[in-house]
Amino acid sequence: MQILKRHRDIYFAQKGDVRPVSVILTTLAAHAYWNEEDIFDALTGIVKRMPQFIEQRNGKWWVQNPVDDGENFADRWNEFPERRISFLSWLNKVSVDCSNLSKAESVDEGVIMLDESLGKQTMDKVATELGVRRTSLSPAVISSQPLVPALGDARHAQPPQWPIVARCAVSVSKTVYRTKSGKRLWLLGDASVPRKVWIKFKAITDAPKPHKIEWQIVNTGAEAINAGQPRGEFEPSEETDPYVRWETTAYRGTHWVEAFVVNAAGICIARSGRVLVKVR
């Protein structure tokens, strides 16, 4: 909520007469929050879903007080329609900022992108907390060209080396970190990531123990091939966690990771399927 309120305050700095009140933000955000663990995913989800909880009752716009059915926090919107329009325009600006941020080439660039919307002083503090430095004083430019090459030839990927009897399930989460020992940045979905960050892959399975997780990391695209790093072999989990594999993003392209659950008899009882990683 503090991020949204700060963004609102900057956006409406010169138009305080239509600035949405905090109680509307707090109420709609509470409805729109789906318990996402990652801040970025939570923010984008909240902004997308907030308008769904603006009602119309008897021709009037309505944001209900959750503890009093008869109180309408948006009552002034009916008297001053421009306030609702300004609120929706602001939400669209937050959505655009989130979209641009997901295309940043680096964490440093992402920090610079948000200077205008959250204030340079605020972003200086964020940069210090993340341990990044500003590499430019000018705003970052988003290219209109495709940022990530499509999935390339992967014939170098080794076939599974165990009999496969898929009677269990396994899924893989992927979380982005600045460094392996640094602060978590965001939970990665389908968006692309910049180079030179770390991704923590974690297998979640219902397979009975004992078992182990084997990982296949497959690079595709010209950069990885030219560097002699197509990979495609099978590798174990980290010594410190039998369900985790750390990888760094080094080569531009669409790559994949797959987790295999292998039981004590040497049989693969679950596989995750390809988990794509798009590096720009």
N, C-alpha and C positions, 0 to 999 in steps of 0.2 A: 504493500500500500504506500509506503514512503516514496517508492520510485514513481508511482502514478501521481501522487500529490505534488512531488517536485516538478514533474513534467508539466502538470496542470498549471502550477504557479508561474513557470517560465512562459508557457504558451499564452496565458491570459494576463501577462504582466501589464500590457497596455490596454486591456479591455476588461477591467474588473467588474463592469456592470453586468456582464454575461458569464462570469466565472462560475462554474458549477460548485455548489457547496459540498463540503467534505462528507456530510451525512449521505448524500446520494452516491458518491464514489464508494464509500465504505459499504453501503447496503448492497449495491449492484455487484461489487467485487466479491463480497461474501457469497452471494448466490452463484457467481460464475466460477468460483475457485473449486477445482476438482481434485484437490490434494496432490497436485504434481509436486514431486520432490525437487525438481530443478527450477530455479528462479526464472530463467528465460522462458521455459515451457509454460510455467504458471502465468507469467505476464502475458504472453501471446494468447494463451487460452482465455484468460480473463477478459482481455480487450475484445476478443472475437465474440464472446458469449454475453457480455454485459447488456447489449440492446435487447436480448431475448427476455429480459426481466423488467423491461419497461412496458407497462400495461396500458390499455385504453379501457376506461370504465365510463359508460354513458357519455361517450364523446370527449372524455377528458384524459389527458396523460396522467399516469399514476405510477409512483414508486412507493410501495407500501412500507410503512413502519413495521418491522417484523414483530414488534411486541404490542402493536395497537392497530387492529384491522381498519380502523376508521381514519387513521392519519395518513395523509399523502405528502411524502417529502417533495414531490415534484409539483405541488400545487401552483407555484409561481410560473411554471412552464406554460400553464393554460392562460395566464394573464399576460405573459411575455414570451410568445412563441419562439423568438430569436434565441432564447436561452437553451431550449432543447436542440435547435439547429446547431448552435455553437458547440454544445456538448458532443454531438455526433461528429462534427467536423474535427474536434480535438481527438476523439477516439480514432478516427481515420488517420490522423497524424501520428499517433502512437503506433498504430499498425504499420504504417510506412516506415517509421524509424526501426521497428523490430525487423522488418523484412530487409532493410538495408544492412542492419547489423549482422544478420545471418550470412551476408555476402562479404563481410570484411575479410581481407587477406591475412590479417593477423590480429591479435588481441590489442596491440598498440594502435592499429588503425581503427578498431572498434571504439576505443576510448576517445579518439579524436572525433569520430562521427557523432558522438553524443554530446559534444561540447555545446552546440547550439540549443539542444533540447533540454539538457539537464544542468547546463551551466559549467563553465570551465573550472571553477573552483571545486565544484562537486566531483568532476571527472578527474581532477588532479589527485583528490583523495582516493578515488577508486584505483587510479593507476599506481599510487603508492602501496595500497593494500594488496594489489595483484602482483606487485614487484615488476611492473613493466615501465618502460620509459617512452616518452613521446619521440617518434622518429621524424615528425614533421609538424610544422605549425599551421599548415594549410589543410582545409577539409579534404577528406579522402574522396576519391572519385570512383564510382561504381561503373564498371565496364558493361556495355550492352551486349558484349560477345558472350558465348557460352563459357562458363567458368570451369567446367569439369568435363574432360573427355569421356565419352561413353565407355562402357565395359569393353575391354579389348580381348584379344586372343588369349585364352587361358589353357591351351593344350599342354602347357608345362606343369599344370597341377597334377600331383600324383593321385592315383585312384586309392580309395580306402584300403588299408592293409589288413582289415579284420573282417570276418563274416558279419554281416549286418542282419540282425533280427530286431527290428525297431518296435519294441513293445512298451517303451517308456517315452517321455517327452523331455525336451530340453530347449530352453530359450536363452538368448544372450542379450544382456544390456550393455550399452556402451556410453561411457562417461568421459568427458574431455577435461584434461588438466593441463595447466601451464607446464609443470614438471611433475615427475613421479611423486616427489615429496611435497609438492605445492598444493595450493587450494583448488578444490573442485570448481570448474568453470560452468559447465552445463551438461545435462543429460542429452546425448545426441540422438536425434530422430533421423529423418530423411535428409536433413540439410547437409550441405557440404561443410568441410572444415579447412582451415588454413594449414599450411605446412608448419613443421617444427612445434607441434603440440603433442601431448601424450594422450592416448586413449586407453582407458581401463575397460577391458572386456570381462564380463562376469557371467558365468553359466549358472542357470537356475534349472534344476531338474528334480523330477519325482522318482528317479531311478533308485532302487534299493542299494544300500552299501553292502560290500565294498565295491568301489568303482574308481576310475580315474577319468579326468578330462584331457583329451588330446585335441590340439588346436591345429587347424590348417589356415595359414595366412598366404593369400595369393595376390600378388601384385600384377596389374596389367597396365598397358600404356607405354609410350616411347621412353619416358624418363626412367622408369624402373628397368626396362629392358636394356637401355643403353648403359645404365649403371651396373649391369650384371646382377640385378637383384629381383628377378621374377618370383623367386621363392616357390611355394607350392608344396613343400614337404610338411610333415607332421611334427608338432613340437609340444612339449609338456606345459602344464600350468606353472605358475610361479612357485618357488620353494616355500614361500611364506603363506601361500593361500592356494589350496588345490582346485579352486574354482575360478581363478583369475589369471588373465594373461594381459600383460602390458605391451603396447606397441606405440611407436612414434610415427608421425606422418612425415614422410621424407620425399615422396614422389607424387607429382600431380597425376591424377587419373582416378578411375573407378576401380577399387580393389574389393576383395571380400575376405571375410573371416568365417570359419565354420567350426563349431564345437562338436566333438564326438564323445559320447559316454561309453567307456569300455569297461566291462565287468571283469571279475577276477579270472574268469574262464577265457578271456581274450576275445569276447564277442561284443560287438558294438550294439548296444541296446537302445541307443537314442542318438539322433543327429539333429542339429539345429536348422540345417539348410543355410544357404548363403546369407550372410549379414553384410550388406554392401557398405563400403566406406568411400565417400567421395571427397577427394583431396583437391583443392583448387590452387 
